[in-house]
Amino acid sequence: MSEGELSIVGNKIERIVFYDKTDERLDSILDNSYQRIDLSGKYLFAGAIDAHVHFREPGLTHKANIETESRAAVLGGVTSFIDMPNTNPATISIERIREKKSLAEKSSYINYAFNIGASNENISEIEALVEADTKKEFGAVKVFMGSSTGNMLVDDNSTLDRLFRIKDKAIFIHSEDENIIKENTKKAISLYGDDIPFEQHSKIRSSLACIKATAKALEAAMKYNTRLHVLHISTAEEIAMVKAAKMYNPNISIETSVNYLSFSDEDYADKKGFIKCNPAIKSQRDRQALIRALEEGIIDCIGSDHAPHLKSEKEKKYIQCPSGLPSIGQSFPAMLKLFKENDLKLTYLASIMSENISRILGIDKRGRLQEGSYADIVVFDPDKYKLVEEHAYFCGWSPYTGQEFNSIDYVFVNGHIVVKDNKLAQEERDTMPLVFFS
């Protein structure tokens, strides 16, 4: 890693100078008018942009809200989030987008934006909104090709066809085949009644369900040159399919979650509902395929798919247990640990945590450490670690409890220190202008 100095003026990075490796250090670029912070031996990254979160506001605030989850996010090195539409009411209109924006203006610790949701009924409105969105009031169009929390399933083929024809926005898909899931659920109920073992989750929401839906989406994306972004890839076969499809449509991109890189179906016996998510966490073979895809540079982005539920909800039997894990606070530190263990380049980590999603969504001046960009910066010490505590989240639990990751020393959001020594710097946050980013 290179050594140097970085200066911030206002909310932007003013200048970056690297030290010459052969000669003595350059004279400091900072005069006495700057506040100096010595970060010797520490690493600087652009703040993570998490384009796949479920912050539960409005309508589900007994589980979480924008304030509590953005606080957890910034403590984990995330400086911008894009929230998904399956709230209550669902975010399927521009009015709902504006309501969420108003909520975030009052409570978010970090930059924010929102995706709009497609349904079987609102396709004409979506098409009109995409065409009219010159101010970038929303991020991408989210399409659930498999049911999940919020009941926003899009299963009408004519609607899907029109969605994949959209050119001016990225289409984010949750990719599972609903008919396969329903059939597998019926079989499990006939075998186990109301006491289905959690080990059956990866069989109910099976690899085949993911593969079939993703194949359908890729075929349409190649046909229409769609800006397709496949969310939370979980199988080896999907990786191979996407690798081939990108040759025909370079606008195709994929995301996986740290959850699929950290756990396998072997963990259901111990963790039960606490790792139940959609799509399901799959086999160790799939987990290793995802890690190889990182090594090969096939995966474009990491999204946490942060989806908190109360501990009491996750302790219920399989059918009543909701799907989703809180993970935004561990997404960046856990990926850092994974990269170290597999000897992967940290420059690629920077790409998949922030740079690539910034490019995919056309986010201006964020996601990179470069002069003129917004000063969203994460600082960590490679030799300093912290245990994940049980109450890391408002919902009262974490699947990563007891694991040890690099702790975050500083987080700057738009040039303001929001985290210092892995704790919130409240006074700085009180003076920080909150930013809706686009």
CORZI-V158025 format. One record per residue. N is the residue number from 1. RES is the residue in one letter. SS is DSSP state (H for helix, E for strand, L for the rest). D_CENTER is the distance of its C-alpha to the mean C-alpha in Angstrom with 1 decimal. Layout:
n=N res=RES ss=SS d_center=D_CENTER
n=N res=RES ss=SS d_center=D_CENTER
This chain:
n=1 res=M ss=L d_center=25.6
n=2 res=S ss=L d_center=27.5
n=3 res=E ss=L d_center=29.1
n=4 res=G ss=E d_center=29.8
n=5 res=E ss=E d_center=29.5
n=6 res=L ss=E d_center=27.2
n=7 res=S ss=E d_center=28.4
n=8 res=I ss=E d_center=26.8
n=9 res=V ss=E d_center=28.7
n=10 res=G ss=L d_center=27.5
n=11 res=N ss=L d_center=23.8
n=12 res=K ss=E d_center=23.9
n=13 res=I ss=E d_center=24.4
n=14 res=E ss=E d_center=28.1
n=15 res=R ss=E d_center=29.0
n=16 res=I ss=E d_center=28.0
n=17 res=V ss=E d_center=30.9
n=18 res=F ss=E d_center=30.8
n=19 res=Y ss=L d_center=33.7
n=20 res=D ss=L d_center=36.1
n=21 res=K ss=L d_center=36.0
n=22 res=T ss=L d_center=39.7
n=23 res=D ss=L d_center=41.2
n=24 res=E ss=L d_center=41.2
n=25 res=R ss=L d_center=38.3
n=26 res=L ss=L d_center=38.5
n=27 res=D ss=L d_center=39.7
n=28 res=S ss=L d_center=36.9
n=29 res=I ss=L d_center=35.4
n=30 res=L ss=L d_center=35.3
n=31 res=D ss=L d_center=38.5
n=32 res=N ss=L d_center=39.4
n=33 res=S ss=L d_center=37.7
n=34 res=Y ss=L d_center=34.2
n=35 res=Q ss=L d_center=32.8
n=36 res=R ss=L d_center=32.4
n=37 res=I ss=L d_center=29.8
n=38 res=D ss=L d_center=30.6
n=39 res=L ss=L d_center=27.6
n=40 res=S ss=L d_center=29.7
n=41 res=G ss=L d_center=28.2
n=42 res=K ss=E d_center=24.6
n=43 res=Y ss=E d_center=21.7
n=44 res=L ss=E d_center=20.0
n=45 res=F ss=E d_center=16.6
n=46 res=A ss=E d_center=15.0
n=47 res=G ss=L d_center=12.6
n=48 res=A ss=E d_center=9.0
n=49 res=I ss=E d_center=7.3
n=50 res=D ss=E d_center=3.8
n=51 res=A ss=E d_center=4.6
n=52 res=H ss=E d_center=3.8
n=53 res=V ss=E d_center=5.8
n=54 res=H ss=E d_center=9.4
n=55 res=F ss=L d_center=11.6
n=56 res=R ss=L d_center=14.7
n=57 res=E ss=L d_center=16.9
n=58 res=P ss=L d_center=19.3
n=59 res=G ss=L d_center=21.2
n=60 res=L ss=L d_center=19.5
n=61 res=T ss=L d_center=19.9
n=62 res=H ss=L d_center=21.7
n=63 res=K ss=L d_center=18.4
n=64 res=A ss=L d_center=16.5
n=65 res=N ss=L d_center=16.4
n=66 res=I ss=H d_center=14.9
n=67 res=E ss=H d_center=17.1
n=68 res=T ss=H d_center=16.5
n=69 res=E ss=H d_center=12.7
n=70 res=S ss=H d_center=12.5
n=71 res=R ss=H d_center=15.2
n=72 res=A ss=H d_center=13.4
n=73 res=A ss=H d_center=10.4
n=74 res=V ss=H d_center=13.1
n=75 res=L ss=H d_center=15.0
n=76 res=G ss=L d_center=12.3
n=77 res=G ss=L d_center=12.2
n=78 res=V ss=E d_center=9.4
n=79 res=T ss=E d_center=11.6
n=80 res=S ss=E d_center=9.9
n=81 res=F ss=E d_center=7.7
n=82 res=I ss=E d_center=8.0
n=83 res=D ss=E d_center=9.1
n=84 res=M ss=L d_center=10.1
n=85 res=P ss=L d_center=13.9
n=86 res=N ss=L d_center=15.0
n=87 res=T ss=L d_center=16.6
n=88 res=N ss=L d_center=20.4
n=89 res=P ss=L d_center=21.7
n=90 res=A ss=L d_center=19.2
n=91 res=T ss=L d_center=18.0
n=92 res=I ss=L d_center=20.1
n=93 res=S ss=L d_center=22.2
n=94 res=I ss=H d_center=22.3
n=95 res=E ss=H d_center=24.1
n=96 res=R ss=H d_center=21.2
n=97 res=I ss=H d_center=18.8
n=98 res=R ss=H d_center=21.5
n=99 res=E ss=H d_center=21.8
n=100 res=K ss=H d_center=18.2
n=101 res=K ss=H d_center=18.6
n=102 res=S ss=H d_center=21.8
n=103 res=L ss=H d_center=20.2
n=104 res=A ss=H d_center=17.6
n=105 res=E ss=H d_center=20.5
n=106 res=K ss=H d_center=22.2
n=107 res=S ss=H d_center=19.7
n=108 res=S ss=L d_center=16.5
n=109 res=Y ss=L d_center=16.5
n=110 res=I ss=L d_center=14.2
n=111 res=N ss=E d_center=13.8
n=112 res=Y ss=E d_center=12.5
n=113 res=A ss=E d_center=12.6
n=114 res=F ss=E d_center=12.5
n=115 res=N ss=L d_center=12.4
n=116 res=I ss=E d_center=15.7
n=117 res=G ss=E d_center=16.5
n=118 res=A ss=L d_center=19.2
n=119 res=S ss=L d_center=21.9
n=120 res=N ss=L d_center=25.1
n=121 res=E ss=L d_center=27.0
n=122 res=N ss=L d_center=25.2
n=123 res=I ss=H d_center=25.1
n=124 res=S ss=H d_center=27.9
n=125 res=E ss=H d_center=26.2
n=126 res=I ss=H d_center=23.0
n=127 res=E ss=H d_center=25.1
n=128 res=A ss=H d_center=27.0
n=129 res=L ss=H d_center=24.0
n=130 res=V ss=H d_center=22.4
n=131 res=E ss=H d_center=25.9
n=132 res=A ss=H d_center=26.5
n=133 res=D ss=L d_center=23.2
n=134 res=T ss=L d_center=24.7
n=135 res=K ss=L d_center=23.2
n=136 res=K ss=L d_center=19.6
n=137 res=E ss=L d_center=19.3
n=138 res=F ss=L d_center=16.2
n=139 res=G ss=L d_center=13.3
n=140 res=A ss=L d_center=13.3
n=141 res=V ss=E d_center=15.2
n=142 res=K ss=E d_center=13.4
n=143 res=V ss=E d_center=15.8
n=144 res=F ss=E d_center=16.1
n=145 res=M ss=L d_center=18.4
n=146 res=G ss=L d_center=18.5
n=147 res=S ss=L d_center=19.0
n=148 res=S ss=L d_center=16.5
n=149 res=T ss=L d_center=16.6
n=150 res=G ss=L d_center=18.1
n=151 res=N ss=L d_center=20.4
n=152 res=M ss=L d_center=19.3
n=153 res=L ss=E d_center=20.4
n=154 res=V ss=L d_center=21.6
n=155 res=D ss=L d_center=24.3
n=156 res=D ss=L d_center=26.9
n=157 res=N ss=H d_center=27.5
n=158 res=S ss=H d_center=29.0
n=159 res=T ss=H d_center=26.0
n=160 res=L ss=H d_center=23.6
n=161 res=D ss=H d_center=26.1
n=162 res=R ss=H d_center=26.0
n=163 res=L ss=H d_center=22.2
n=164 res=F ss=H d_center=22.2
n=165 res=R ss=L d_center=24.9
n=166 res=I ss=L d_center=22.8
n=167 res=K ss=L d_center=22.8
n=168 res=D ss=L d_center=21.6
n=169 res=K ss=L d_center=18.0
n=170 res=A ss=L d_center=15.2
n=171 res=I ss=E d_center=15.2
n=172 res=F ss=E d_center=12.0
n=173 res=I ss=E d_center=13.3
n=174 res=H ss=E d_center=13.0
n=175 res=S ss=L d_center=15.8
n=176 res=E ss=L d_center=18.4
n=177 res=D ss=L d_center=22.1
n=178 res=E ss=H d_center=23.3
n=179 res=N ss=H d_center=26.9
n=180 res=I ss=H d_center=26.3
n=181 res=I ss=H d_center=24.3
n=182 res=K ss=H d_center=27.1
n=183 res=E ss=H d_center=29.8
n=184 res=N ss=H d_center=28.2
n=185 res=T ss=H d_center=27.9
n=186 res=K ss=H d_center=31.6
n=187 res=K ss=H d_center=32.6
n=188 res=A ss=H d_center=30.9
n=189 res=I ss=H d_center=32.5
n=190 res=S ss=H d_center=35.9
n=191 res=L ss=H d_center=35.6
n=192 res=Y ss=H d_center=34.3
n=193 res=G ss=L d_center=34.9
n=194 res=D ss=L d_center=32.7
n=195 res=D ss=L d_center=32.0
n=196 res=I ss=L d_center=29.5
n=197 res=P ss=L d_center=28.4
n=198 res=F ss=H d_center=24.6
n=199 res=E ss=H d_center=25.3
n=200 res=Q ss=H d_center=25.8
n=201 res=H ss=H d_center=22.2
n=202 res=S ss=H d_center=21.4
n=203 res=K ss=H d_center=24.8
n=204 res=I ss=H d_center=24.3
n=205 res=R ss=L d_center=20.9
n=206 res=S ss=L d_center=22.2
n=207 res=S ss=H d_center=21.4
n=208 res=L ss=H d_center=23.9
n=209 res=A ss=H d_center=22.0
n=210 res=C ss=H d_center=18.9
n=211 res=I ss=H d_center=21.2
n=212 res=K ss=H d_center=23.4
n=213 res=A ss=H d_center=20.8
n=214 res=T ss=H d_center=19.0
n=215 res=A ss=H d_center=22.5
n=216 res=K ss=H d_center=23.4
n=217 res=A ss=H d_center=20.4
n=218 res=L ss=H d_center=21.1
n=219 res=E ss=H d_center=24.7
n=220 res=A ss=H d_center=24.3
n=221 res=A ss=H d_center=22.0
n=222 res=M ss=H d_center=24.7
n=223 res=K ss=H d_center=27.3
n=224 res=Y ss=H d_center=26.0
n=225 res=N ss=L d_center=24.0
n=226 res=T ss=L d_center=20.9
n=227 res=R ss=L d_center=17.8
n=228 res=L ss=E d_center=16.0
n=229 res=H ss=E d_center=12.3
n=230 res=V ss=E d_center=12.2
n=231 res=L ss=L d_center=9.1
n=232 res=H ss=L d_center=8.9
n=233 res=I ss=L d_center=12.2
n=234 res=S ss=L d_center=14.3
n=235 res=T ss=L d_center=17.8
n=236 res=A ss=H d_center=20.1
n=237 res=E ss=H d_center=21.7
n=238 res=E ss=H d_center=18.7
n=239 res=I ss=H d_center=18.2
n=240 res=A ss=H d_center=21.9
n=241 res=M ss=H d_center=21.8
n=242 res=V ss=H d_center=19.1
n=243 res=K ss=H d_center=20.9
n=244 res=A ss=H d_center=24.1
n=245 res=A ss=H d_center=22.7
n=246 res=K ss=L d_center=21.3
n=247 res=M ss=L d_center=25.0
n=248 res=Y ss=L d_center=26.0
n=249 res=N ss=L d_center=23.1
n=250 res=P ss=L d_center=21.2
n=251 res=N ss=L d_center=19.0
n=252 res=I ss=L d_center=17.2
n=253 res=S ss=E d_center=13.8
n=254 res=I ss=E d_center=11.5
n=255 res=E ss=E d_center=8.2
n=256 res=T ss=E d_center=8.4
n=257 res=S ss=L d_center=7.0
n=258 res=V ss=H d_center=9.0
n=259 res=N ss=H d_center=10.9
n=260 res=Y ss=H d_center=12.5
n=261 res=L ss=H d_center=13.5
n=262 res=S ss=H d_center=14.9
n=263 res=F ss=L d_center=16.8
n=264 res=S ss=L d_center=19.2
n=265 res=D ss=H d_center=21.6
n=266 res=E ss=H d_center=24.0
n=267 res=D ss=H d_center=22.1
n=268 res=Y ss=H d_center=22.7
n=269 res=A ss=H d_center=26.3
n=270 res=D ss=H d_center=25.4
n=271 res=K ss=H d_center=22.1
n=272 res=K ss=H d_center=22.9
n=273 res=G ss=H d_center=20.9
n=274 res=F ss=H d_center=18.6
n=275 res=I ss=H d_center=16.7
n=276 res=K ss=L d_center=17.2
n=277 res=C ss=L d_center=14.2
n=278 res=N ss=L d_center=14.1
n=279 res=P ss=L d_center=14.5
n=280 res=A ss=L d_center=16.4
n=281 res=I ss=L d_center=16.1
n=282 res=K ss=L d_center=18.8
n=283 res=S ss=L d_center=21.6
n=284 res=Q ss=H d_center=22.0
n=285 res=R ss=H d_center=22.9
n=286 res=D ss=H d_center=19.6
n=287 res=R ss=H d_center=17.8
n=288 res=Q ss=H d_center=20.2
n=289 res=A ss=H d_center=19.7
n=290 res=L ss=H d_center=16.0
n=291 res=I ss=H d_center=17.1
n=292 res=R ss=H d_center=19.8
n=293 res=A ss=H d_center=17.5
n=294 res=L ss=H d_center=15.9
n=295 res=E ss=H d_center=19.5
n=296 res=E ss=H d_center=20.4
n=297 res=G ss=L d_center=17.7
n=298 res=I ss=L d_center=16.8
n=299 res=I ss=L d_center=13.0
n=300 res=D ss=L d_center=11.6
n=301 res=C ss=E d_center=7.9
n=302 res=I ss=E d_center=5.6
n=303 res=G ss=L d_center=2.1
n=304 res=S ss=L d_center=3.7
n=305 res=D ss=L d_center=5.2
n=306 res=H ss=E d_center=7.0
n=307 res=A ss=E d_center=10.4
n=308 res=P ss=L d_center=13.4
n=309 res=H ss=L d_center=17.0
n=310 res=L ss=L d_center=20.2
n=311 res=K ss=H d_center=21.7
n=312 res=S ss=H d_center=24.7
n=313 res=E ss=H d_center=22.8
n=314 res=K ss=H d_center=21.3
n=315 res=E ss=L d_center=24.8
n=316 res=K ss=L d_center=26.2
n=317 res=K ss=L d_center=27.5
n=318 res=Y ss=L d_center=25.3
n=319 res=I ss=L d_center=25.9
n=320 res=Q ss=L d_center=25.4
n=321 res=C ss=L d_center=22.4
n=322 res=P ss=L d_center=19.2
n=323 res=S ss=L d_center=16.2
n=324 res=G ss=L d_center=12.9
n=325 res=L ss=E d_center=12.0
n=326 res=P ss=L d_center=11.2
n=327 res=S ss=L d_center=9.2
n=328 res=I ss=H d_center=7.4
n=329 res=G ss=H d_center=10.8
n=330 res=Q ss=H d_center=11.1
n=331 res=S ss=H d_center=8.0
n=332 res=F ss=H d_center=9.9
n=333 res=P ss=H d_center=13.3
n=334 res=A ss=H d_center=13.1
n=335 res=M ss=H d_center=12.1
n=336 res=L ss=H d_center=15.0
n=337 res=K ss=H d_center=17.2
n=338 res=L ss=H d_center=16.5
n=339 res=F ss=H d_center=17.3
n=340 res=K ss=H d_center=20.5
n=341 res=E ss=H d_center=21.6
n=342 res=N ss=L d_center=21.4
n=343 res=D ss=L d_center=22.8
n=344 res=L ss=L d_center=20.1
n=345 res=K ss=L d_center=20.2
n=346 res=L ss=H d_center=18.2
n=347 res=T ss=H d_center=18.4
n=348 res=Y ss=H d_center=16.2
n=349 res=L ss=H d_center=13.6
n=350 res=A ss=H d_center=13.8
n=351 res=S ss=H d_center=13.4
n=352 res=I ss=H d_center=10.2
n=353 res=M ss=H d_center=8.4
n=354 res=S ss=H d_center=9.9
n=355 res=E ss=H d_center=12.9
n=356 res=N ss=H d_center=12.1
n=357 res=I ss=H d_center=9.6
n=358 res=S ss=H d_center=12.3
n=359 res=R ss=H d_center=14.9
n=360 res=I ss=H d_center=13.6
n=361 res=L ss=H d_center=13.4
n=362 res=G ss=L d_center=16.4
n=363 res=I ss=L d_center=15.2
n=364 res=D ss=L d_center=18.3
n=365 res=K ss=L d_center=19.0
n=366 res=R ss=L d_center=15.5
n=367 res=G ss=L d_center=13.6
n=368 res=R ss=L d_center=16.9
n=369 res=L ss=L d_center=19.6
n=370 res=Q ss=L d_center=22.5
n=371 res=E ss=L d_center=25.4
n=372 res=G ss=L d_center=24.9
n=373 res=S ss=L d_center=21.1
n=374 res=Y ss=E d_center=19.8
n=375 res=A ss=L d_center=20.1
n=376 res=D ss=L d_center=16.6
n=377 res=I ss=E d_center=17.3
n=378 res=V ss=E d_center=16.4
n=379 res=V ss=E d_center=19.5
n=380 res=F ss=E d_center=19.9
n=381 res=D ss=E d_center=23.1
n=382 res=P ss=E d_center=23.0
n=383 res=D ss=E d_center=25.8
n=384 res=K ss=E d_center=24.5
n=385 res=Y ss=E d_center=22.7
n=386 res=K ss=E d_center=21.8
n=387 res=L ss=E d_center=21.7
n=388 res=V ss=L d_center=19.0
n=389 res=E ss=L d_center=21.1
n=390 res=E ss=L d_center=21.3
n=391 res=H ss=L d_center=20.8
n=392 res=A ss=L d_center=17.6
n=393 res=Y ss=L d_center=16.4
n=394 res=F ss=L d_center=18.4
n=395 res=C ss=L d_center=18.4
n=396 res=G ss=L d_center=20.4
n=397 res=W ss=L d_center=18.9
n=398 res=S ss=L d_center=16.3
n=399 res=P ss=L d_center=16.3
n=400 res=Y ss=L d_center=16.4
n=401 res=T ss=L d_center=19.5
n=402 res=G ss=L d_center=22.1
n=403 res=Q ss=L d_center=20.1
n=404 res=E ss=E d_center=20.7
n=405 res=F ss=E d_center=18.3
n=406 res=N ss=E d_center=19.1
n=407 res=S ss=E d_center=19.3
n=408 res=I ss=E d_center=18.2
n=409 res=D ss=E d_center=21.5
n=410 res=Y ss=E d_center=20.6
n=411 res=V ss=E d_center=17.8
n=412 res=F ss=E d_center=19.1
n=413 res=V ss=E d_center=17.7
n=414 res=N ss=L d_center=19.9
n=415 res=G ss=L d_center=22.5
n=416 res=H ss=E d_center=22.8
n=417 res=I ss=E d_center=22.5
n=418 res=V ss=E d_center=20.2
n=419 res=V ss=E d_center=20.1
n=420 res=K ss=E d_center=23.2
n=421 res=D ss=L d_center=24.0
n=422 res=N ss=L d_center=20.9
n=423 res=K ss=E d_center=22.1
n=424 res=L ss=E d_center=21.6
n=425 res=A ss=L d_center=24.1
n=426 res=Q ss=H d_center=25.0
n=427 res=E ss=H d_center=27.8
n=428 res=E ss=H d_center=25.7
n=429 res=R ss=H d_center=23.0
n=430 res=D ss=H d_center=25.9
n=431 res=T ss=L d_center=27.0
n=432 res=M ss=L d_center=23.7
n=433 res=P ss=L d_center=23.3
n=434 res=L ss=L d_center=20.0
n=435 res=V ss=L d_center=18.5
n=436 res=F ss=E d_center=17.2
n=437 res=F ss=L d_center=15.8
n=438 res=S ss=L d_center=16.3
